[in-house]
Amino acid sequence: MGEPAKALKPLSLEEYLEWEARSETKHELVEGLPYAMAGASRAHALLTTNLALLLGPLARRQGCRLYVADMKLKVGERTVYYPDLMVVCAPPPQNPYYEEAPCLVVEVLSPSTEGIDRREKLWRYLSLPSLQGYVLADIQERRIELYQKKATGILYQVFTEGEVPLPCPQGTLSLEEVYSGISLETPQED
């Protein structure tokens, strides 16, 4: 027999921030409900590191901040994520535990989170007025997807070689450098 049912009460942003500060595990908050985050694979960690090493100098030269994995991003009154990477060029908000106005968000796709990154997070990130680009980096194949906000709508591009043009920070990412030293993961058979 399972454990007795527990009534879940959605957390406010303030309750979540207090609770998360004491927690040994990182949690994202989705419409007031916390969800524990799993650890990353070697390919995920290396891809995130390569992207950070490439984005860092671009962000710094343009007066922006780059965050890797541990900074929260508030996307709604009761929704907070930990993006794999984000670039913020706006002044910081008053609360030191989250950002609100990134110009670029990057998620490294994992088999367990890909659906969330492609659906839920895609539309929440693109709804942020400050966001200029959303990047999805694949760990199963050499592939970068870029969703870029334009006056006419969202421009979707896929890159499997060459350079990825970034709207913010302005510059490019070389796919050769992004995937340098990474053994791509193959999907697990069930």
Phi, psi and omega in degrees: 000143181280180177289155177298148179296144178242140176282127178262129177249121179304142180270145170283168178301316181295317178297317178299312182299319177295314181296315181296325179297332180265348186281144175275346180245141176282142179227139168268154181247121180236111182051041175091351181254129180279141177232123180294147179258138179274163176288166183257155175282170178300313181298320178298312182295318180291320179295318177298317179297313179301315179297319179296318180295328179277321182282329184306306180297322178298313181297313182299315180299334183258013176074025182251169177248140175248130177243141179239109167065329188257356178263131179284150174237116178278119179247358179191173182297335180228026179223124182222132178242166169246088178296154177299317175213149171209145177248130180233126179250349180281159175301148181292148175290170181294326180283124183281001185255002175204163172248161181229344190228062178285152173262338179218134173235137179236130172239133174269122185286129173242149179306325183282340184241357186303317180300318179293317180296324183277336183248283186302307183290323180308306185285328177292316179296313182295342178281349179288125182302327184282340188290129176254332182208147176233122183249133172245122180249125185272142176256359179258342175208159180283096189200128175241132175248138181234122171257120184236129179284130177232165179300330183269356181139206181260126175264124179251126180227148176240135180236129176239357176199167176079218186246143176256116179283130180256137176282331180197128350295150183293131181156196180224158173245129176276123178299326177302315180285323179300318184261011180299128176076012184251127171270113183296144181277143174260145182299143178282137176279141177269000000 
